[in-house]
Amino acid sequence: MQVMHRSNSRSLLIAVSLLVLCACNAQHDTAYEFQSIDTTVSSRGVDVPVTYVQPLVAEGESFPLVVMLHGHGGTRNEAGGYTRVAEGLAAKGIASIRMDFPGCGDSTESFANNNLSNMLLDIRASREYALGRPQVDKRRVGLLGYSMGGRLALLDASSEGIYKAVATWTPEARDGADNMIGFVGGPEAWNALKTSAAREGFALFTTRWGQEQQLGLKFFTDMEESHPLDAVGNIKAPLLVLYGDLDDVVRPRVSESVIAAAINSPEVVRHIVKGADHGLGMYSDDFSLSEDAVQTTVEFLSQRL
């Protein structure tokens, strides 16, 4: 793990804060029990499936919240990786909420509704639901996004000033659609799919893992018009950028570009999961890789919230 501080004065403040946090943690070695609630949240006139996890604390106590965003075509559990993050946070006294985006997991919508605009609305609706729960401290809110969820996290954090810490896993953060154009097979394939979506209402695309997706026209236009790297410069919270050194979907240089663009974050943490591809071990038998990602993220967020 490599930590970079943007200014000496801020570094001193952060160092002092971490000492205080460590002292507090030393006094609270017992893990919290927690409960997990599966429900739905209304957004855009549809029911969005969410899982809200909260620690069981004493009456009158409050706790932070982390909003968790899954990747393109993934689910709110991310093969159990996100479930483990949520449980790890809860054991440290931190609540979380994670949602299924359109066409994913338990969502009843078509994947044709899966676009940045809809997902950002679902993030905000889910966050507001969680912030309305008893004992959630509205002043201590964090954010986690994986892959496309990382892109969404950067966009959301840049426009919403409430986040006190932002964590990203291999964020899909190239400005415009450049990275996704490569993912679908190049400019010619991208343009053909976009034309089909405009004509038919959606374009059928099969991912390299065999997943069939109906891509709506707004998926294409939202990607082309979004600028997550520009957004990074507006984030004023500590930032974690975690990625696998063998990632060939969102290559390490993309994650490094996020680090370089985070000019207003008081603290930027780079963490490289050695031997991990884009799945960070969540979709393989190597538990140690995903555990590295999970534990690093839980510690990063718990120490800053």
ChimeraX attribute file (.defattr): number of C-alpha atoms within 10 A of each C-alpha:
attribute: neighborCount
match mode: 1-to-1
recipient: residues
	/A:1	10
	/A:2	9
	/A:3	12
	/A:4	15
	/A:5	16
	/A:6	15
	/A:7	12
	/A:8	10
	/A:9	11
	/A:10	13
	/A:11	15
	/A:12	12
	/A:13	11
	/A:14	17
	/A:15	12
	/A:16	12
	/A:17	14
	/A:18	14
	/A:19	12
	/A:20	13
	/A:21	16
	/A:22	13
	/A:23	11
	/A:24	12
	/A:25	14
	/A:26	10
	/A:27	9
	/A:28	12
	/A:29	9
	/A:30	10
	/A:31	13
	/A:32	18
	/A:33	14
	/A:34	18
	/A:35	12
	/A:36	17
	/A:37	11
	/A:38	12
	/A:39	12
	/A:40	18
	/A:41	20
	/A:42	13
	/A:43	16
	/A:44	12
	/A:45	7
	/A:46	14
	/A:47	16
	/A:48	23
	/A:49	23
	/A:50	22
	/A:51	23
	/A:52	23
	/A:53	24
	/A:54	29
	/A:55	23
	/A:56	17
	/A:57	14
	/A:58	8
	/A:59	8
	/A:60	7
	/A:61	11
	/A:62	18
	/A:63	22
	/A:64	25
	/A:65	30
	/A:66	30
	/A:67	24
	/A:68	28
	/A:69	32
	/A:70	26
	/A:71	23
	/A:72	16
	/A:73	19
	/A:74	19
	/A:75	22
	/A:76	24
	/A:77	20
	/A:78	19
	/A:79	15
	/A:80	14
	/A:81	20
	/A:82	22
	/A:83	18
	/A:84	18
	/A:85	23
	/A:86	27
	/A:87	23
	/A:88	21
	/A:89	29
	/A:90	28
	/A:91	19
	/A:92	22
	/A:93	22
	/A:94	30
	/A:95	31
	/A:96	27
	/A:97	26
	/A:98	27
	/A:99	31
	/A:100	26
	/A:101	33
	/A:102	25
	/A:103	19
	/A:104	22
	/A:105	16
	/A:106	15
	/A:107	19
	/A:108	15
	/A:109	15
	/A:110	15
	/A:111	20
	/A:112	20
	/A:113	20
	/A:114	23
	/A:115	21
	/A:116	22
	/A:117	14
	/A:118	16
	/A:119	21
	/A:120	18
	/A:121	14
	/A:122	25
	/A:123	24
	/A:124	15
	/A:125	18
	/A:126	26
	/A:127	22
	/A:128	13
	/A:129	16
	/A:130	24
	/A:131	18
	/A:132	12
	/A:133	11
	/A:134	12
	/A:135	17
	/A:136	20
	/A:137	18
	/A:138	16
	/A:139	14
	/A:140	18
	/A:141	25
	/A:142	26
	/A:143	26
	/A:144	27
	/A:145	24
	/A:146	27
	/A:147	24
	/A:148	24
	/A:149	27
	/A:150	29
	/A:151	28
	/A:152	28
	/A:153	29
	/A:154	32
	/A:155	23
	/A:156	21
	/A:157	22
	/A:158	20
	/A:159	11
	/A:160	12
	/A:161	12
	/A:162	15
	/A:163	23
	/A:164	21
	/A:165	26
	/A:166	29
	/A:167	29
	/A:168	28
	/A:169	28
	/A:170	33
	/A:171	29
	/A:172	30
	/A:173	30
	/A:174	22
	/A:175	17
	/A:176	18
	/A:177	22
	/A:178	15
	/A:179	18
	/A:180	20
	/A:181	18
	/A:182	14
	/A:183	16
	/A:184	16
	/A:185	12
	/A:186	13
	/A:187	14
	/A:188	11
	/A:189	14
	/A:190	18
	/A:191	13
	/A:192	12
	/A:193	21
	/A:194	22
	/A:195	16
	/A:196	17
	/A:197	21
	/A:198	15
	/A:199	11
	/A:200	12
	/A:201	15
	/A:202	23
	/A:203	20
	/A:204	15
	/A:205	14
	/A:206	12
	/A:207	13
	/A:208	10
	/A:209	6
	/A:210	8
	/A:211	9
	/A:212	13
	/A:213	19
	/A:214	19
	/A:215	23
	/A:216	24
	/A:217	23
	/A:218	21
	/A:219	22
	/A:220	23
	/A:221	15
	/A:222	15
	/A:223	21
	/A:224	15
	/A:225	11
	/A:226	19
	/A:227	18
	/A:228	25
	/A:229	23
	/A:230	18
	/A:231	22
	/A:232	27
	/A:233	18
	/A:234	20
	/A:235	27
	/A:236	20
	/A:237	23
	/A:238	24
	/A:239	29
	/A:240	26
	/A:241	22
	/A:242	25
	/A:243	30
	/A:244	25
	/A:245	19
	/A:246	18
	/A:247	18
	/A:248	11
	/A:249	17
	/A:250	24
	/A:251	19
	/A:252	20
	/A:253	12
	/A:254	19
	/A:255	23
	/A:256	16
	/A:257	14
	/A:258	27
	/A:259	21
	/A:260	13
	/A:261	17
	/A:262	23
	/A:263	16
	/A:264	16
	/A:265	22
	/A:266	21
	/A:267	21
	/A:268	24
	/A:269	18
	/A:270	16
	/A:271	20
	/A:272	20
	/A:273	22
	/A:274	13
	/A:275	13
	/A:276	21
	/A:277	23
	/A:278	21
	/A:279	22
	/A:280	29
	/A:281	22
	/A:282	22
	/A:283	15
	/A:284	13
	/A:285	9
	/A:286	13
	/A:287	13
	/A:288	14
	/A:289	20
	/A:290	23
	/A:291	18
	/A:292	16
	/A:293	23
	/A:294	22
	/A:295	14
	/A:296	18
	/A:297	24
	/A:298	21
	/A:299	14
	/A:300	18
	/A:301	25
	/A:302	20
	/A:303	18
	/A:304	18
	/A:305	19
